[in-house]
Structure formats: C-alpha cells, structure tokens
Amino acid sequence: MHKQKRYKKQDSNIKKLFLILVFLCSSTLWGGFDYKLKLDDKGFWGAHYDVPKYSLFLIAGTALYEGTDSRIGNTAWQSLDAGLLSQVLTEGVKHLGGRLRPRTTNSPNEWGQGGKSFFSGHVSGMTALVTPFILEYQEDNPWVHLLWALPLYQMEGRLKAQAHWQSDVIAGAIVGFASGYLVSKRKSSFLLYFNDGHTFLGFKKKF
C-alpha cells in the first residue's frame, strides 16, 4: 500500500512537471519570446553535436550486454524505445511545420517554408534517453536527476548554434519527456517486439 501511494505521488509530480513544460512552450511560441542568440558553436558548446551520439552508443551497448533480464538492461531498452519514439514524432512535426532556423532568418514566424526548426530533435532525443533512467532510479538514488543536465546542455547548445528558437527546444523537451514517460509504463520493448516473449538475454548471459 505504501509503495502504491509513493508511485501515485511520483506520477502526480511527473504530470505537474509536464504541464509546466507545456506552459513554457506555449508562452514562448505565442508570446513572442523567441529570439536569435549570438552564434557560438565552438569549444564547450560545440560538443553538443556529439553528446547524443555518444550517449546512444553507451545506452545501446548496455542494452545489448545486459539484456532485459536485469534492471539496468531493461531500463536501457526503454531508453532506446523512447529515443526512437521521440525521433519519429520529431521528424513528422518538422515536415508539417516547415519552420526556418534562426541561422537562415531573423524572424521566428517563418513557418511552412520547408525548414526543420520546430522542434529540436537533439533535445527531444536526449531528453527521451535520460527520462527512463531518472524515473527508474530516482527513488533509490536522487543523484540520478543530474542526468537532466544533458538535455539542458543540448537546449542551450542548439540555441547558441542558431539551429533552433526557444520554443523549439522547449517543445523538444516536452516530446522527449513524454516519450520517456510513456515507454517506462510498458512491460516490453518496442524494439524487441519481434522477439518471442519480448525479452533479450543479453551478451552477458550468452557468453
């Protein structure tokens, strides 16, 4: 009973955070808060191009090694599911919106022009990848919330690279968070759906 109450409280807090993100996105999108930052995509901020790639390699390696029979392995597969879901949603909306990136225009209102600014795939993907780990381990180890630094870094990096507007990165965070939350509720992996029983033992147990 105590465990059920804890999970209900956790879900309530997650929903509140999601609503805050939606509010922030809507306020920037319709409130005229989008503006272009000075270009700065070298050095520290330039690394944002590689962070999602290296994170994906690490998580995929963990998923393949551990399989779904361990806690961290199952969470890694959820993370991969969330990343895939976020990118499918991102690409669909990019093509529908056609918003121009800040690097090609000074106006955030250039929609339907064949651009791919709204919303940020880097941010949605990075947020999706870390969300299942945070949801799974936050009760045991609150330090896991430090993983939020990765999508926050992506958000600032994409703004400084003039690749996105403020509403683009906030919307990306919303979609990534929602993707991670939804797949964390599933008992089996999308990516392993073809597998009998939707399980994968992992190389650790095979060798």
Buried (B, 14 or more C-beta within 10 A) or exposed (E): EEEEEEEEEEEEEBEEEBEEBBEBBBBBBEEEBBEBBEEBBEEEBEEBBEBBEEBBEEBBEBBBBBBBEBEBBBBBBBBBBBBBBBBEBBEEBBEEBBBBBBEEBEEBEBEEEEBBBBBBBBBBBBBBBBBBBBBBBBEEEEEBEEBBEBBBBBBBBBBBBBBBBBBBBBBBBBBBBBBBBBBBEEEBBBBBEEEEEBBBEBEEEEE
